[in-house]
Amino acid sequence: MITIEKDAKAEEIFIHGSPESLREFAKKLWAISEKGETKGKHKEQLTTKKGSQIELSTKLQGEPRKHSVIKKLTICTKTE
């Protein structure tokens, strides 16, 4: 499970996870990129809801006053 956080100004994103979780996240990104190549345009969402292929954690890893958890991550491909 990974945790995605942003800073208070939304200028920086933090991705926290075990090495295994980060590898699974990378595999998911790779799969999305392949679907984008095949379909031309593709969008997927990762959420904190149970049952997601990669479930996002709601447990804050950074500083509570400086960071907040992202509960939904949308990844979109586009043709160049």
C-alpha positions as CSV (number, residue, x, y, z in Angstrom):
1,M,0.0,0.0,0.0
2,I,1.3,3.5,-0.8
3,T,0.5,6.9,0.7
4,I,0.4,9.9,-1.6
5,E,0.6,13.3,0.1
6,K,0.9,16.9,-1.0
7,D,2.4,19.9,0.9
8,A,0.2,22.7,2.1
9,K,0.7,24.8,-1.1
10,A,0.3,21.8,-3.4
11,E,3.7,22.5,-4.9
12,E,5.2,19.1,-3.9
13,I,4.0,15.5,-4.0
14,F,5.3,12.8,-1.7
15,I,4.9,9.1,-2.4
16,H,5.6,6.8,0.6
17,G,5.7,3.0,0.4
18,S,7.7,-0.2,0.9
19,P,10.0,-1.2,-1.9
20,E,7.5,-3.9,-2.9
21,S,4.6,-1.4,-2.9
22,L,6.6,1.0,-5.0
23,R,7.4,-1.7,-7.5
24,E,3.7,-2.6,-7.8
25,F,3.0,1.1,-8.3
26,A,5.6,1.3,-11.0
27,K,4.1,-1.8,-12.7
28,K,0.7,-0.2,-12.6
29,L,2.1,3.0,-14.2
30,W,3.7,0.8,-16.9
31,A,0.5,-1.0,-17.6
32,I,-1.4,2.4,-17.9
33,S,1.2,3.6,-20.4
34,E,0.8,0.5,-22.5
35,K,-3.0,0.9,-22.5
36,G,-2.4,4.5,-23.6
37,E,-0.2,3.3,-26.5
38,T,-2.9,0.8,-27.6
39,K,-6.0,3.0,-27.1
40,G,-4.4,6.4,-27.8
41,K,-5.9,7.9,-24.6
42,H,-6.5,6.2,-21.3
43,K,-7.4,7.2,-17.7
44,E,-7.3,5.2,-14.4
45,Q,-7.9,6.2,-10.8
46,L,-6.3,4.9,-7.7
47,T,-8.3,5.5,-4.5
48,T,-8.4,4.7,-0.8
49,K,-11.4,2.5,-1.4
50,K,-10.9,-1.2,-0.7
51,G,-10.7,-3.3,-3.8
52,S,-8.6,-1.0,-5.8
53,Q,-5.7,-2.8,-7.6
54,I,-3.4,-0.5,-5.8
55,E,-5.1,0.8,-2.7
56,L,-3.9,4.2,-1.4
57,S,-3.4,4.5,2.3
58,T,-5.0,7.3,4.4
59,K,-2.4,7.1,7.1
60,L,-0.3,10.3,7.0
61,Q,3.4,9.6,6.8
62,G,4.7,13.2,6.7
63,E,4.2,16.2,9.1
64,P,0.5,16.7,10.0
65,R,0.7,20.5,9.8
66,K,2.6,20.5,6.5
67,H,1.2,17.6,4.5
68,S,-2.2,16.2,3.6
69,V,-3.2,12.8,2.2
70,I,-4.4,12.5,-1.4
71,K,-7.4,10.1,-1.5
72,K,-7.8,9.8,-5.2
73,L,-5.0,9.8,-7.9
74,T,-6.1,10.0,-11.5
75,I,-3.5,9.0,-14.1
76,C,-4.1,10.0,-17.8
77,T,-2.3,9.2,-20.9
78,K,-2.4,11.3,-24.0
79,T,-1.0,11.0,-27.5
80,E,1.7,13.5,-28.3
